Amino acid sequence: MKTKKKRPGKRSRGRRSGKRRSSTKAVGVKKMSLWSHDVHAKWHPPAGLFSKGSAKHIASTLKRGTDRRTAMSRLNFYMNRAGSNLSREQRAKLEHAKDMLRA
């Protein structure tokens, strides 16, 4: 079995790029999936945290038991994964929660 030689100057980055990859669901039908679909986190937010709570409640819940960087990372991950599905009001509330985490 031959192994593929790496070309000099080409290095893998060790993480997936933000590109979409194709996967097949049924015969002849291709569906595009995002890399974030494959991410499995250890932490799962309480049900309705991002949709029902106020910005202050979101910030305080995310800060509970973690440092600011982890809390900000969790909030950014949620916002990036939701993407354009967030309404303006929801995005504004989450941005306000980010400001509270920064303070």
Sequence and secondary structure as in RCSB ss.txt:
>XXXX:A:sequence
MKTKKKRPGKRSRGRRSGKRRSSTKAVGVKKMSLWSHDVHAKWHPPAGLFSKGSAKHIASTLKRGTDRRTAMSRL
NFYMNRAGSNLSREQRAKLEHAKDMLRA
>XXXX:A:secstr
       TT    SS  S  EEEEEETTEEEEE GGGG   S    TTHHHHS HHHHHHHHHTTS HHHHHHHH
HHHHHHHGGGS HHHHHHHHHHHHHHH 
